[in-house]
Every structure is written in C-alpha cells, then in structure tokens.
Amino acid sequence: MKLLSLNLGRAQAVAYTDQPEGLTGIDKQPVDGAVRVTAPGPKSIGGSGLAGDAVCDGRHHGGDDQAVYAVAREDLDDWERELGRPLRNGVFGENLTTEGLDVSGARIGERWRIGSEVVLEVTSGRIPCRTFQGHLGEKGWVKRFTQKAAPGAYLRVIEPGEIRPGDAIEIVHRPDHDITVALQFRAVTTERELLPRLLTAGDALHPEARAKARKYVADQGDR
C-alpha cells in the first residue's frame, strides 16, 4: 500500500459553485516533494490539513475532521471504465491518491501511518456536491456518485509531519466494529435506517454524522 499521488489545489473562480465568492480549490494537481500535514483547526476556521492546499468553502469543507481527503486509484480506474474517459490523480479533489488500499472499505476510526511521521484517522465519506458535479462535467454526477457508495475517506490528523508521493501506507489501528466509510456514507445519504449503527464507531465518527445518527434515534423514540 502506498501514496501514489499527493495533490494540492489553488483557489480558482468558477461558474459552478455556490461559494459566496465563486471560488473553489477542488481542482487538485499532483505535486512532487514533501508536504507538511497538520491539524488545521475547527471547521469554518481551519482549512486543509496540507500546507499549500486551498479550501475555499469552509461551510462544507476543511477543518480538523475533514483535514485530508483520500481516494483509491482503483476506484478512479473503475470510474474511468464506467465513464469512458481518463481520470487523472487528484481529479476528484482528493489530496491523497492511494494504491493497494481499500479506502471506502476502511473502518471509521482506522488509522494509517504514511511515511515515517504522519498518522491519519478515518472519520467519514465525502458527500458529493454541486461543485464536484460542475468540476467533473458529468450530467447527474451527484446521483451516480451517491448510488455507487464508494466515496473515498475524510481523515483527521493524529500525528503531524511530512509526506511525499511514493510513501508507504500502513494500517496501524483497525477498530473492532464493522462501520466502514461506505456504510457510513449510505447511512447519511440513501439508507437512513442504518444511522443507529453508526454510533458504534464512537468518537472517531465525524461529529456531523454522529449528530445525524443521534437525532434519528431520538426521532424514532418519539414515535
């Protein structure tokens, strides 16, 4: 398992985002050399966990629980076959394009060591948005991406440091529950009856997903 590509984005003005200033950093491009990874701070205040990477819409992106976004190259290859077009590393807006790692099958709370310094923890799957659809230029993309339920993973920074393209990735902790990124994604999008199961992932679960699960359980109890 390795970090195939390390991708950073810069702020660009586009017509397909509802960000107030019309800016997005979704167009991540592969870079060479080391990049510093740190916890960026709370959502809406902190941006990306990677130095030099732009997060423009703090309402939906960035912050400690979404500091880094990873996508498996294998999933990009699958989409290439389905869409009939090449998809370069970084095109999904991911910071990390991995090889040999089942990203959407990772468990919430799973920890990865990348290189010799950095440890990241899986928190949730990525929810597709209008900006993502506009960037890909695929009609009905949000629906298609949601139906596939292979969203890639958001991660928080447990141990900061530097990472480089080609670094080895090691799973250093795997929780004993069965709540994967894919299951969490389905629970918050298309299969809300799965929401109560998410609570078994504990504090590692993204706070927004945990709040949705708790509200669902409370609403069911009021019926």
C-alpha positions, 0 to 999 in steps of 0.5 A: 500500500502506498501514496501514489499521488499527493495533490494540492489545489489553488483557489480558482473562480468558477461558474459552478459553485455556490461559494459566496465568492465563486471560488473553489480549490477542488481542482487538485494537481499532483505535486512532487516533494514533501508536504507538511500535514497538520491539524488545521483547526475547527471547521469554518476556521481551519482549512486543509490539513496540507500546507499549500492546499486551498479550501475555499468553502469552509461551510462544507469543507476543511477543518480538523475532521475533514483535514485530508481527503483520500481516494483509491486509484482503483476506484478512479480506474473503475470510474474511468471504465464506467465513464469512458474517459481518463481520470487523472490523480487528484481529479476528484479533489482528493489530496491523497491518491492511494494504491493497494488500499481499500479506502471506502472499505476502511473502518471509521476510526482506522488509522494509517501511518504514511511515511515515517511521521504522519498518522491519519484517522478515518472519520467519514465519506465525502458527500458529493456536491454541486461543485464536484458535479460542475468540476467533473462535467458529468450530467447527474454526477451527484446521483451516480456518485451517491448510488455507487457508495464508494466515496473515498475517506475524510481523515483527521490528523493524529500525528503531524509531519511530512509526506511525499508521493511514493510513501508507504501506507500502513494500517496501524489501528483497525477498530473492532466494529464493522462501520466502514466509510461506505456504510457510513456514507449510505447511512447519511445519504440513501439508507437512513435506517442504518444511522443507529449503527453508526454510533458504534464507531464512537468518537472517531465518527465525524461529529456531523454524522454522529449528530445525524445518527443521534437525532434519528434515534431520538426521532424514532423514540418519539414515535 
